Amino acid sequence: MSTYLLKENKMLDEKYYTFTHKSGLEVFVFPKKMTNTYAIFATRYGAVDNKFKHANDKEFTVVPDGIAHFLEHKMFEEESGVDAFERYAKTGGNANAFTGNNLTGYIFSCTENFKENLEVLLDFVTHPYFTEQTVAKEQGIIGQEIKMYEDHPGVRMHRELMKALYKKNKMRIDIAGTKESIAEITAETLYKCYNIFYNLRNMTLCVCGDVEPQTVEAVCDKVLTTAEEFNIVRDTEDGDEPREVNVKRTVCALDVSKPLFSIGIKDMDIPREARKRTKKAYATEILDEILFSQSSEFYNDLYSKNLIGQDLSSGCEIGKNYSFNVISSESSDPDKVYSLFLDYVEKMKREGLDKEAFELSKRTVYASNIKSFDSVEDIGNNFIFNYFDGADILDTPEIISSITYDYVCELFESTFKEEYYALSIVVPHGKDK
C-alpha cells in the first residue's frame, strides 16, 4: 500500500490525499460527502505539443496540428469493437473528454458503481488501438467537426483573436487542427504521440467524491502496470514573439443576426512562479469585475446607447508562456464599442480605480472561488488545470486575499495599453466589406 500524504485547508474545511502509485501515476483524492463522484484522468499533452522528442533521441519529431485532439477521439475505440461509452453505459458512468492547449483529460461522473467506472476509465485510456482504416474514418468525422467549428461564431471569433494577438506563439494553433493537417495523421504517428505523452509518469488522476484513497489505489493496482521512466523534451519555443499584437483588427462573416466582438489584451509579462501567475490571474479577474461588470460605468454606458444587450463577458487566461484578457459581447457597432473602450480606459487611468469598487470586486471573486468547492466537477477540473501549471487550489483563497488595491492599479497601468489590444469581429454575411 502507498503512503498517503494529506493536505488540508482548515479555514475552507477542505482536504485531499495524494500518493504516487507503483505504476508511476500521480493520484489525488478529494473526499466529499456528495451524491456523485467525479474523476479526471489527464495527461500533460495538448494542442501546442507539436514538436517533441524522447530525451535519448537526437532529432525532434514534428507532428500535424490537431493530433492531440484526434488522439483523444480515437482513445474511446477498442480492439474488441466495443467502445468505452458502451462500457460506461453498463456501469452507469457519464463520460466525456476534452483537449486543451496544454492537456488532454478523460472524465466521468457517477452516483453508483464508482470502482467499476474507474476501472473502465483507467483501462481504455491505457490501451490504445489504431489502424489505418479507423484513422481514415475518423479523419472524415473530425473534418466535419472542423467545418462545424469554422461556422461557429464564438469559436471562430476566439480563433481569429488568437491569431490577431500572437504572431508566433503556439496559442495560434487550432486545437482541432485543419482538414489539411489531420489528413497527414497516420496510425503510426498516433502511436508515437501516445507512447511519448500517455506514459503514466506524465499523467495525473484526480478523484472527488464520497470515496477513500484506498479504494482508488485498489483499482489502480488492478488495472495499471509500471510505466518506464524517461523524460520528454518539448519544443516550447515560440520564436521572437513581439510585445505588441500581431494584427489590430480582424473581421469574418458568418451566419449571425447581429455582429459579435472580442477585445483581446495581450500580456507578455508572465511570472515564472506558479503562485505569482495565480495571483496575477485573480487580480485580472478583480480588475475586469471593476471595469466591465454590470455595475460598471462602461457596461451601463454601452447598454444605455443600445450598443450591447444584457451580456458583456470578460475573462483572462494565463499559462507558463502566454497570457491574455478578453472582453466580449454582441453589438450593432463593434468599432464604436472599441472606440468607447479606448476612451473609458484612459478616463479610468486618469481618475484612478475606485477603492470601494475594488473591495466589492475582490469579495465577489473570493466568493465565487469558495463556491467552486461545492461542485466535485469544479474541484476536479480546477485542480488539474492548476496542478499542471504548478499551483494548488487549496492555496487560492489565501492568494486572492493577498491581492491589494495597489497591485491591481499597477496591473491596470501596465497591461491596458493600446498597442496590446486586438479586436476580433464576426459580422453577418455580406457585411464584412
C-alpha positions in Angstrom: 0.0 0.0 0.0 1.2 3.5 -0.8 1.9 6.2 1.7 -1.0 8.8 1.6 0.0 12.4 2.1 -2.6 14.7 3.4 -3.0 18.4 2.6 -5.8 20.4 4.1 -7.0 23.9 4.4 -8.7 24.2 7.8 -10.3 27.5 7.0 -12.0 26.1 4.0 -12.6 22.7 5.7 -11.2 21.1 2.5 -8.6 18.5 2.1 -7.1 15.9 -0.3 -4.9 12.9 -0.1 -2.1 12.3 -2.6 0.1 9.3 -3.4 2.2 8.1 -6.3 1.0 4.7 -7.4 3.6 2.0 -8.0 2.9 2.4 -11.8 4.3 5.9 -11.6 0.9 7.6 -11.8 0.2 10.6 -9.5 -3.1 10.3 -7.7 -5.2 12.9 -5.8 -8.3 12.1 -3.9 -10.7 14.7 -2.5 -13.1 13.1 -0.1 -16.5 14.9 -0.3 -19.8 13.7 1.1 -21.8 14.3 -2.0 -24.2 12.2 -4.1 -22.0 12.0 -7.2 -18.3 11.2 -7.7 -16.1 12.7 -10.4 -12.8 11.5 -11.8 -10.5 13.1 -14.3 -7.5 11.2 -15.8 -5.3 13.7 -17.6 -2.1 13.9 -19.5 0.3 16.8 -19.9 -0.3 16.9 -23.7 -2.2 19.4 -25.7 -2.5 21.3 -29.0 0.8 23.1 -28.5 2.8 19.9 -28.3 3.5 19.5 -32.0 7.3 19.2 -31.7 9.0 16.9 -29.2 11.4 14.1 -28.6 12.4 11.4 -26.2 15.4 12.6 -24.1 17.6 10.0 -25.8 16.5 11.0 -29.4 18.8 13.1 -31.5 16.1 14.8 -33.6 12.8 16.3 -32.7 9.6 14.7 -34.1 7.2 17.2 -35.7 3.5 16.1 -35.9 0.5 17.6 -37.7 -1.6 20.3 -35.9 -4.7 18.8 -34.2 -3.2 15.4 -33.5 -3.7 15.6 -29.7 -7.4 16.2 -30.2 -7.5 13.4 -32.9 -5.9 11.0 -30.4 -8.4 11.9 -27.7 -11.2 10.9 -30.1 -9.5 7.7 -31.1 -8.9 6.5 -27.5 -12.6 5.6 -27.0 -12.4 2.9 -29.7 -11.2 -0.5 -28.5 -9.9 -3.5 -30.4 -12.8 -5.6 -29.2 -15.2 -3.4 -31.2 -17.0 -2.3 -28.0 -16.2 1.4 -27.4 -15.7 2.9 -23.9 -19.1 4.7 -24.0 -20.8 1.3 -24.3 -18.9 0.0 -21.3 -19.8 3.1 -19.3 -23.5 2.6 -20.2 -23.4 -0.7 -18.3 -21.8 0.8 -15.2 -23.8 4.0 -15.1 -21.0 6.4 -15.8 -21.5 9.7 -17.6 -18.3 10.1 -19.6 -16.6 12.7 -21.8 -13.1 14.0 -22.7 -11.5 17.3 -23.8 -8.3 18.6 -25.4 -6.8 21.9 -24.4 -3.7 23.8 -25.3 -1.6 22.0 -22.7 -3.5 19.0 -21.5 -6.0 16.2 -22.5 -8.5 15.0 -20.0 -10.8 12.0 -19.8 -13.6 12.3 -17.3 -16.6 10.5 -15.8 -19.2 11.2 -13.1 -21.4 8.6 -11.4 -23.7 8.1 -8.5 -23.0 4.4 -8.1 -20.5 1.7 -9.2 -17.6 4.0 -8.7 -15.0 1.2 -8.8 -16.3 -0.3 -12.0 -16.4 3.2 -13.7 -12.9 4.0 -12.6 -11.7 0.6 -13.9 -13.2 1.5 -17.3 -11.5 4.9 -17.4 -8.1 3.6 -16.5 -8.4 0.6 -18.8 -9.4 2.2 -22.0 -7.0 5.2 -21.7 -4.1 2.8 -21.2 -5.0 0.5 -24.1 -4.7 2.3 -27.4 -5.9 0.8 -30.7 -5.4 2.4 -34.0 -5.5 1.1 -37.6 -5.1 3.0 -40.9 -8.8 2.1 -41.6 -10.1 3.6 -38.3 -7.9 6.6 -38.7 -9.3 7.3 -42.2 -12.8 7.0 -40.8 -12.0 9.4 -38.0 -10.5 11.9 -40.5 -13.9 12.3 -42.1 -15.6 12.7 -38.7 -13.2 15.3 -37.4 -13.2 17.0 -40.8 -16.9 17.6 -40.3 -16.3 18.8 -36.7 -13.7 21.3 -38.0 -16.2 22.6 -40.5 -18.7 23.0 -37.7 -16.2 25.0 -35.7 -15.3 27.2 -38.7 -19.0 28.1 -38.8 -19.5 28.6 -35.1 -19.4 32.3 -34.3 -18.0 32.1 -30.8 -15.3 29.6 -31.7 -14.3 31.4 -34.9 -14.2 34.8 -33.2 -11.8 33.4 -30.5 -9.6 31.7 -33.1 -9.2 34.8 -35.1 -8.5 36.8 -31.9 -5.6 34.4 -31.0 -4.1 34.9 -34.5 -4.5 38.7 -34.1 -2.8 38.7 -30.7 0.0 36.3 -31.5 2.5 36.3 -34.4 4.5 33.1 -33.4 3.2 31.8 -30.1 1.6 28.3 -30.4 -1.7 29.7 -29.0 -2.3 30.4 -32.7 -2.8 26.7 -33.3 -6.4 25.5 -33.7 -6.9 22.6 -31.2 -8.8 20.5 -33.8 -6.2 21.4 -36.5 -7.3 21.9 -40.1 -8.6 19.5 -42.7 -5.2 19.6 -44.3 -3.3 18.9 -41.1 -5.4 16.0 -39.9 -5.2 14.4 -43.4 -1.5 13.8 -42.6 -2.2 11.8 -39.4 -1.5 8.1 -39.5 -1.8 5.2 -37.1 2.0 5.3 -36.7 2.1 9.0 -35.7 -0.8 8.4 -33.2 1.1 5.6 -31.6 4.3 7.8 -31.5 2.4 10.5 -29.7 0.6 8.1 -27.4 3.8 6.3 -26.3 5.5 9.6 -25.5 2.7 11.6 -23.8 0.5 8.9 -22.3 3.2 7.5 -20.2 1.7 7.2 -16.7 4.6 9.3 -15.3 3.3 12.2 -17.5 -0.3 11.8 -16.2 -2.4 12.5 -13.2 -5.6 11.1 -11.8 -7.9 13.2 -9.6 -11.0 11.8 -7.9 -13.5 13.8 -6.0 -16.5 12.4 -4.1 -17.5 10.1 -1.3 -14.5 7.8 -1.8 -11.3 6.9 0.1 -7.8 6.8 -1.4 -7.6 3.0 -0.5 -10.4 2.3 -2.9 -8.8 4.3 -5.7 -5.5 2.6 -5.2 -7.1 -0.8 -5.3 -8.5 -0.1 -8.8 -5.1 1.3 -9.9 -3.5 -1.9 -8.7 -5.9 -4.0 -10.7 -5.6 -2.1 -14.0 -2.2 -0.3 -14.2 1.2 -1.6 -15.0 4.5 0.1 -14.2 5.5 2.8 -16.7 9.1 3.1 -17.9 11.0 6.2 -16.7 12.0 8.7 -19.3 11.9 12.4 -20.0 10.0 14.2 -22.7 11.8 17.1 -24.3 9.3 19.6 -25.7 10.0 22.4 -28.1 8.2 25.2 -26.4 10.0 28.0 -28.2 7.7 30.4 -29.9 10.4 32.4 -31.7 10.8 36.1 -31.0 7.1 36.9 -30.1 6.7 40.6 -30.2 5.3 42.5 -27.2 2.6 44.2 -29.3 -0.2 42.4 -31.1 0.1 40.8 -34.5 -3.0 42.4 -36.1 -5.1 45.2 -34.7 -8.4 44.2 -36.2 -9.9 41.1 -37.9 -13.3 40.5 -39.4 -15.0 37.4 -40.6 -18.6 36.9 -41.9 -20.8 34.1 -40.6 -24.4 33.2 -40.2 -25.3 35.6 -37.3 -28.1 38.1 -37.0 -26.0 40.8 -35.2 -22.2 41.3 -35.1 -20.2 39.9 -32.2 -16.9 41.2 -31.0 -14.0 40.3 -28.7 -11.4 42.8 -27.5 -8.2 41.0 -26.6 -5.4 42.3 -24.4 -2.1 40.6 -24.8 0.2 40.3 -21.8 3.9 39.2 -22.2 4.9 39.9 -18.6 4.3 36.4 -17.3 5.6 35.5 -13.8 7.9 32.4 -13.6 6.5 31.2 -10.3 3.1 29.5 -10.4 1.8 31.2 -7.3 2.5 34.6 -8.8 0.7 33.6 -12.0 -2.3 32.6 -10.0 -2.2 35.9 -8.2 -2.0 37.8 -11.4 -4.9 35.8 -12.9 -7.2 36.5 -10.0 -6.1 40.2 -9.8 -7.0 40.4 -13.5 -10.4 38.9 -12.7 -10.9 41.5 -10.0 -9.9 44.3 -12.4 -12.3 43.0 -15.0 -15.1 43.0 -12.4 -14.3 46.6 -11.6 -14.2 47.7 -15.2 -16.7 45.6 -17.0 -19.3 44.1 -14.7 -23.0 45.1 -14.9 -22.4 47.7 -12.2 -19.6 49.4 -14.1 -19.8 52.7 -15.9 -18.6 51.1 -19.1 -21.4 48.5 -19.2 -24.1 51.0 -18.4 -22.9 53.5 -21.0 -22.9 50.8 -23.7 -26.3 49.5 -22.6 -27.9 52.9 -22.5 -26.7 53.6 -26.0 -28.1 50.2 -27.2 -24.6 49.2 -28.2 -24.9 45.8 -26.3 -27.6 43.6 -25.0 -27.6 42.4 -21.4 -24.4 40.4 -21.7 -20.8 41.7 -21.6 -18.4 39.0 -20.6 -14.8 39.1 -19.6 -12.1 36.6 -18.7 -8.4 36.0 -18.6 -6.2 33.0 -19.2 -2.6 32.7 -18.1 -0.1 29.9 -18.6 3.7 29.5 -18.5 4.2 31.1 -21.9 1.0 33.0 -22.7 -1.4 35.5 -21.1 -4.4 37.4 -22.4 -7.6 39.1 -21.3 -10.8 39.2 -23.3 -13.9 41.3 -23.3 -16.8 40.1 -25.5 -20.4 40.8 -26.4 -22.9 41.2 -29.2 -23.2 44.7 -30.7 -24.7 46.5 -33.7 -21.4 48.6 -33.9 -18.3 46.8 -32.5 -16.0 49.5 -33.8 -17.9 52.1 -31.8 -17.7 49.9 -28.7 -13.9 49.6 -29.3 -13.6 53.4 -29.5 -15.6 53.9 -26.3 -13.4 51.2 -24.7 -10.3 53.2 -25.5 -11.8 56.4 -24.1 -13.0 54.6 -21.0 -9.7 53.0 -20.2 -7.9 56.3 -20.4 -10.5 58.0 -18.3 -10.2 55.4 -15.6 -6.4 55.7 -15.6 -6.7 59.5 -15.1 -9.3 59.2 -12.4 -8.0 56.1 -10.7 -9.8 52.9 -9.7 -12.4 53.3 -7.0 -11.3 51.7 -3.8 -14.8 50.6 -2.8 -15.3 49.0 -6.2 -12.1 47.1 -5.7 -13.2 45.8 -2.3 -16.6 44.7 -3.6 -15.0 43.1 -6.7 -12.4 41.3 -4.6 -15.2 39.9 -2.4 -17.1 38.8 -5.5 -14.1 36.9 -6.9 -13.3 35.4 -3.5 -16.9 34.2 -3.0 -17.0 32.7 -6.5 -13.8 30.7 -5.8 -15.2 29.4 -2.4 -18.4 28.4 -4.1 -16.5 26.2 -6.6 -15.7 23.8 -3.8 -19.4 22.8 -3.7 -19.0 21.0 -7.0 -17.0 17.8 -7.5 -16.6 18.6 -11.2 -15.3 22.1 -10.5 -12.9 20.7 -7.9 -11.5 18.1 -10.2 -11.1 20.3 -13.2 -9.7 23.3 -11.3 -7.3 21.0 -9.5 -5.9 19.5 -12.7 -5.6 22.9 -14.5 -3.8 24.4 -11.5 -1.7 21.4 -10.8 -0.4 21.1 -14.3 0.6 24.8 -14.0 2.4 24.2 -10.7 -0.3 25.6 -8.4 -2.7 24.2 -5.8 -6.4 25.1 -5.5 -6.2 24.9 -1.7 -3.9 27.9 -1.8 -6.2 30.0 -4.0 -8.3 31.7 -1.3 -5.2 32.9 0.5 -3.7 34.2 -2.7 -6.9 36.1 -3.5 -6.9 37.6 0.0 -3.3 38.8 -0.5 -4.2 40.9 -3.6 -4.1 44.6 -2.8 -5.6 47.7 -4.3 -2.2 49.0 -5.3 -1.3 45.7 -7.0 -4.5 45.9 -9.1 -3.8 49.5 -10.0 -0.3 48.6 -11.2 -1.7 45.8 -13.2 -4.2 48.1 -14.9 -1.4 50.6 -15.8 0.9 48.0 -17.2 -1.5 45.8 -19.2 -4.1 48.2 -20.6 -2.2 49.9 -23.4 -3.5 50.3 -26.9 -0.5 48.6 -28.6 -1.6 45.4 -26.7 -5.2 45.4 -27.9 -6.7 43.5 -30.8 -10.3 43.5 -32.0 -12.0 40.4 -33.4 -15.4 40.8 -35.1 -17.9 38.4 -36.5 -20.5 40.1 -38.8 -23.5 38.8 -40.8 -22.8 37.6 -44.3 -22.4 40.4 -46.8 -21.4 42.9 -44.1 -17.7 42.2 -43.9 -16.8 44.8 -46.6 
